[in-house]
Amino acid sequence: MIHIAYTHWPYIAASYGCALLATLWLGIGLALRLHRATTRLALLERPDARRKPTV
């Protein structure tokens, strides 16, 4: 009689779940940093951003 009550599949599923969550966490953080950096760069590259009037 074979009793298969406890297998290793929950541990495998948990490790894949942790890997997926870590990837999502890092990916979302990267996307937010990239968006902020792009916005800041666009503000710095505006032609009138640092130019003072010559009047």
MODELLER restraints for C-alpha pairs under 7 A, 6 or more apart:
rsr = mdl.restraints
at = mdl.atoms
rsr.add(forms.Gaussian(group=physical.xy_distance, feature=features.Distance(at['CA:43:A'], at['CA:49:A']), mean=6.90, stdev=0.5))
